[in-house]
Each structure stands twice: as C-alpha cells, then as structure tokens.
Amino acid sequence: MGGEPLDAVHRVETPEGVRLALRPAGPVARALAWSIDFSVRGFAYAALALILLPLLGVLGVAFWVLCLFLGEWGYPVFFEVLRGGQTPGKQAVGIRVVNDDGTPVGWSSSILRNLLLAADLLPGTYLAALVSMLASRDFRRLGDLAAGTLVVHVGAAGAPESGVPDDVVPQPPPFALEVDEQRAVISYALRAALLSPERAEELAALATPLHGREPARERLVRIAAWLLGRRAEAARAEAMR
C-alpha cells in the first residue's frame, strides 16, 4: 500500500530489553480498510432492513435503528479486541491495531479510540483525522492519540521484529486468552531466545493450561506467533495436514 514513507518506523523496547520495530499504516491503507468495513456494515444493514421492516413494520424500524447504533459502535471494538486488532477491512489490507508498546489492544483502549471517531469525523469528512495523521510521524488520528494505540502493518514487510523465528509454524491457543494472558505469552516468546534452554523451558512449564504434546517452550512460541498476526501461515499449515 502506498502513501507511507519507508522510514516510518515506531520503535519500542519491552521490559526484557527486546526491541520491536512496528511500521505504522498511513492514510491510504487505513482509508481502504475503512471503505471495506463500511461496505460490510452497509450490506448487513440492508439485509436487516429487508428482513425486519416487512415483518415488524414500525417496530422493525425501531429495532433496525438500534442495530444500526450497536453496529456502528460495536463492530470495530468487537473485532479489534477479539480478532487480534483486525476488522475484516484491516485484515484484507494487512494492518491491525495495537497498543503503542506493541501489545494487543484491550477493551478500554479500543472503546476510547472508537468513541473519538466522532471527533475525527469533523467537519463531516474525516478532515480532522487526516490532519492528525499527517501531523503525526506514526499516522495517529485523534482517537489513537487519546487511547495510546497505533495502526501497524502486519505480514512479511510490516510485522513486528518480535524475536519469533520466521520458520515457526503459528498455532492458535487451545482456548481464548485474556489480554493480559496474551501479553504474557508474547513477552515470553520475545525473551525466550535470550534465555538459557533450561531457564526458557522452566518458565514455559509454568503455563500448564497451554501445554500439549510438544515441549512447552515450542508450544508457547508457536502460540505467540499466532497472536502476533501470523495466522495465515497457521491456516496453510493446517490445510497441508
């Protein structure tokens, strides 16, 4: 996706001393993702109207308006928190939302950044959002500045320098992880290569619910790779079995 300077890199350092390099997504990529999400929501609203209005009449109109309100505010929050920072539009473009320290975005941050879409919309054309992104080296709109979030590229060119080897096959966790649990797994994977094999395995052994047939360290690193957005690789690996 064009429109972003090649040297726009957001660098952070974890408490373990591991450096991450995140490549912020610029206005072009974000506008394309927004357009896709807008189309998805529009199709869903139209389908709901065709179903509800003939069946329920005036009550159907009221229910449709409620769905419209919940969809506009809940759609981005749901996907950002529960789907690795990616709405369908962001996933299609290859970008996602993270905290500015590189960790997965949580409920409070996602809700705040999306509530402030109303301010970014001013004066009715997203001009405030565009000015804010162009004035920020990290391309942050007002909601991102307030919530401490960042939209970054994922994939081969824009993935965080996570310390997780490229040849690791990502693996989804056996159950949904809370945001703090995701951060713990990612933090472990970032520092595992800096530890002795014995110490790395000892720490991995503490995550008993995530254990499987392979060594604990290997399993946690694979789960971390999945949490960091390398999910397409996991799908290809599963398809080849």
C-alpha positions as CSV (number, residue, x, y, z in Angstrom):
1,M,0.0,0.0,0.0
2,G,1.5,3.4,-1.0
3,G,1.4,6.7,0.7
4,E,3.6,5.9,3.7
5,P,7.3,6.9,4.0
6,L,9.5,3.9,4.1
7,D,11.4,5.1,7.2
8,A,8.2,5.5,9.3
9,V,9.1,3.0,12.0
10,H,7.8,3.1,15.5
11,R,10.4,1.5,17.8
12,V,9.6,0.3,21.3
13,E,11.6,-1.7,23.9
14,T,10.0,-4.3,26.2
15,P,10.8,-4.6,29.9
16,E,13.0,-7.6,28.9
17,G,15.2,-5.3,26.7
18,V,13.9,-6.7,23.4
19,R,13.4,-4.1,20.7
20,L,10.4,-4.1,18.5
21,A,10.0,-2.2,15.2
22,L,6.5,-1.5,14.1
23,R,5.6,0.0,10.7
24,P,2.7,2.4,11.1
25,A,-0.1,2.3,8.5
26,G,-0.7,5.6,6.7
27,P,-3.9,7.2,5.5
28,V,-4.1,5.3,2.2
29,A,-4.1,1.8,3.8
30,R,-6.4,2.9,6.6
31,A,-8.9,4.6,4.2
32,L,-9.0,1.4,2.1
33,A,-9.7,-0.7,5.2
34,W,-12.4,1.7,6.3
35,S,-14.1,1.5,2.9
36,I,-14.2,-2.3,3.1
37,D,-15.6,-2.2,6.7
38,F,-18.2,0.4,5.6
39,S,-19.3,-1.8,2.8
40,V,-19.6,-4.9,5.1
41,R,-21.7,-2.9,7.6
42,G,-23.8,-1.4,4.8
43,F,-24.6,-4.8,3.4
44,A,-25.5,-6.1,6.8
45,Y,-27.8,-3.1,7.5
46,A,-29.5,-3.5,4.1
47,A,-30.1,-7.2,4.7
48,L,-31.6,-6.5,8.2
49,A,-33.9,-3.9,6.7
50,L,-35.2,-6.3,4.1
51,I,-36.0,-8.8,6.9
52,L,-37.2,-6.6,9.7
53,L,-39.3,-3.9,8.0
54,P,-41.8,-6.2,6.2
55,L,-42.2,-8.4,9.3
56,L,-42.4,-5.9,12.1
57,G,-43.4,-2.6,10.5
58,V,-42.8,0.4,12.8
59,L,-41.3,-1.9,15.5
60,G,-39.0,-3.2,12.9
61,V,-37.8,0.3,12.1
62,A,-37.0,0.9,15.8
63,F,-35.2,-2.4,16.1
64,W,-33.3,-1.6,12.8
65,V,-32.1,1.8,14.2
66,L,-31.0,0.0,17.4
67,C,-29.0,-2.5,15.3
68,L,-27.5,0.4,13.3
69,F,-26.3,2.1,16.5
70,L,-24.9,-1.0,18.0
71,G,-23.2,-2.0,14.7
72,E,-21.5,1.4,14.2
73,W,-20.1,1.5,17.7
74,G,-19.7,-2.2,18.5
75,Y,-18.3,-3.5,15.1
76,P,-14.8,-2.1,15.4
77,V,-14.4,-2.8,19.1
78,F,-15.5,-6.4,18.8
79,F,-13.0,-7.2,16.0
80,E,-10.1,-5.2,17.5
81,V,-10.3,-6.9,20.9
82,L,-11.4,-10.4,20.0
83,R,-9.9,-10.8,16.5
84,G,-6.3,-9.7,17.0
85,G,-6.8,-6.0,16.3
86,Q,-8.2,-6.6,12.8
87,T,-11.6,-5.8,11.4
88,P,-12.4,-7.5,8.1
89,G,-11.2,-4.4,6.3
90,K,-8.0,-4.2,8.2
91,Q,-7.4,-7.9,7.7
92,A,-7.9,-7.6,4.0
93,V,-5.4,-4.7,3.7
94,G,-2.9,-6.3,6.1
95,I,-3.0,-3.8,9.1
96,R,-4.1,-4.1,12.7
97,V,-4.5,-2.0,15.9
98,V,-2.1,-2.5,18.8
99,N,-1.1,-0.5,21.9
100,D,1.8,1.8,21.3
101,D,4.0,-0.6,23.2
102,G,3.2,-3.3,20.7
103,T,0.9,-5.3,22.9
104,P,-2.6,-6.4,21.9
105,V,-5.3,-3.7,22.2
106,G,-7.8,-4.2,25.1
107,W,-11.4,-3.2,25.7
108,S,-10.8,0.3,27.3
109,S,-8.3,1.4,24.6
110,S,-10.5,0.1,21.7
111,I,-13.7,1.7,23.1
112,L,-11.9,5.0,23.7
113,R,-10.3,5.2,20.2
114,N,-13.6,4.4,18.5
115,L,-15.8,6.7,20.6
116,L,-13.5,9.5,19.4
117,L,-14.4,8.7,15.8
118,A,-17.0,11.4,16.3
119,A,-14.2,14.0,16.8
120,D,-12.1,12.6,13.9
121,L,-15.2,12.9,11.6
122,L,-15.3,16.7,12.0
123,P,-16.2,18.7,10.0
124,G,-18.1,15.8,8.4
125,T,-15.4,14.5,6.0
126,Y,-12.8,12.9,8.4
127,L,-10.7,16.0,7.8
128,A,-9.7,16.1,11.5
129,A,-8.5,12.5,11.3
130,L,-6.5,13.2,8.1
131,V,-4.8,16.3,9.5
132,S,-4.0,14.5,12.7
133,M,-2.4,11.5,10.8
134,L,-0.4,13.8,8.5
135,A,0.9,15.8,11.5
136,S,2.0,12.6,13.4
137,R,5.0,10.6,12.3
138,D,3.1,7.5,13.4
139,F,0.0,8.4,11.5
140,R,-2.2,8.6,14.6
141,R,-5.7,10.0,14.4
142,L,-7.1,11.8,17.5
143,G,-8.6,8.5,18.8
144,D,-5.2,6.8,18.6
145,L,-3.5,9.7,20.5
146,A,-6.1,9.6,23.3
147,A,-6.1,5.8,23.6
148,G,-2.4,5.2,23.2
149,T,-2.9,3.0,20.2
150,L,-1.3,2.5,16.8
151,V,-2.3,1.0,13.5
152,V,0.5,-1.0,12.0
153,H,1.3,-3.2,9.0
154,V,1.4,-7.0,9.5
155,G,2.9,-9.7,7.4
156,A,6.4,-10.2,5.9
157,A,7.1,-6.4,5.3
158,G,5.4,-4.9,8.4
159,A,5.4,-7.5,11.1
160,P,7.0,-6.5,14.5
161,E,10.6,-7.6,14.9
162,S,9.3,-10.0,17.5
163,G,12.1,-12.3,18.1
164,V,9.9,-15.2,17.0
165,P,11.8,-17.1,14.2
166,D,10.3,-16.9,10.7
167,D,10.2,-20.7,10.4
168,V,8.0,-21.2,13.5
169,V,4.6,-22.5,12.5
170,P,1.9,-20.4,14.2
171,Q,-0.6,-22.3,16.4
172,P,-3.8,-20.9,17.9
173,P,-4.2,-21.2,21.7
174,P,-6.4,-24.1,22.8
175,F,-8.9,-21.6,24.3
176,A,-9.5,-17.8,24.2
177,L,-6.9,-15.9,26.2
178,E,-7.5,-12.7,28.1
179,V,-5.5,-9.7,27.0
180,D,-3.1,-10.0,30.0
181,E,-2.5,-13.7,29.1
182,Q,-1.8,-12.8,25.5
183,R,0.8,-10.2,26.7
184,A,2.4,-12.8,28.9
185,V,2.7,-15.4,26.1
186,I,4.1,-12.8,23.7
187,S,6.5,-11.4,26.3
188,Y,7.8,-14.9,27.0
189,A,8.3,-15.6,23.2
190,L,10.2,-12.3,22.8
191,R,12.7,-13.2,25.6
192,A,12.9,-17.0,25.2
193,A,15.9,-16.7,22.7
194,L,17.8,-14.6,25.3
195,L,17.5,-17.3,28.0
196,S,19.3,-20.5,28.5
197,P,17.4,-23.5,27.2
198,E,16.9,-24.8,30.8
199,R,15.5,-21.5,32.0
200,A,13.3,-21.0,29.0
201,E,11.8,-24.4,29.5
202,E,11.4,-23.8,33.2
203,L,9.4,-20.7,32.6
204,A,7.3,-22.2,29.8
205,A,6.4,-25.1,32.2
206,L,4.5,-22.6,34.4
207,A,1.8,-22.1,31.6
208,T,0.3,-25.5,32.4
209,P,-3.1,-24.9,30.7
210,L,-1.3,-24.3,27.4
211,H,0.8,-27.4,27.4
212,G,0.4,-30.0,24.7
213,R,2.4,-32.9,23.3
214,E,5.4,-30.8,22.1
215,P,7.8,-29.2,24.5
216,A,6.3,-26.3,26.5
217,R,8.7,-23.7,25.1
218,E,8.0,-24.7,21.5
219,R,4.2,-24.6,22.0
220,L,4.3,-21.1,23.7
221,V,6.4,-19.7,20.9
222,R,4.0,-21.1,18.3
223,I,1.0,-19.6,20.1
224,A,2.9,-16.2,20.3
225,A,3.5,-16.3,16.6
226,W,-0.3,-16.7,16.1
227,L,-1.1,-13.9,18.5
228,L,1.3,-11.6,16.6
229,G,-0.8,-11.9,13.5
230,R,0.9,-14.8,11.6
231,R,-2.4,-16.6,11.3
232,A,-2.4,-17.1,7.5
233,E,0.6,-19.4,8.0
234,A,-1.3,-21.4,10.6
235,A,-4.2,-21.9,8.1
236,R,-1.8,-23.1,5.4
237,A,-0.1,-25.5,7.8
238,E,-3.5,-26.9,8.8
239,A,-4.6,-27.3,5.2
240,M,-1.5,-29.3,4.4
241,R,-2.1,-31.9,7.1
